[in-house]
Amino acid sequence: MDANRANEIVSADVFVNVNYHGIPVYIEDVYQNTAKVFPLDAIHNVQEVDVEGLNESGPISI
């Protein structure tokens, strides 16, 4: 993923499924080529990661 798409996801009105190397994550913020994320099953484990490791798998149904 690139930083522009990651920013679009952060601003989206719907939750978009995103994985970081196969782990479902929530994107909290995006910088130039990195993003602040946390795993959905460990919300206190905030990490700064390379946006190229993020993969989008689409919006979820609510």
Residue, then its C-alpha position, 0 to 999 in steps of 0.5 A: m500500500d502507499a501512503n496516499r491510500a493509507n491516508e484515505i483509509v484513515s479518513a474513510d467513513v467505513f471501516v476498511n480491513v487492513n493487514y500488516h504482514g497478515i495481522p489485522v490492524y487499525i491505522e491510527d495515523v500516517y506519516q510519509n512512508t510509515a503508519k501508526v497502527f495497532p493489532l485489532d486483538a491488542i489495541h494497546n500494542v501501538q507500532e510504527v510500521d512501513v506502509e508498504g507492509l500494509n494490505e487492504s482487504g476491503p470494507i466490512s459489513i456492519 
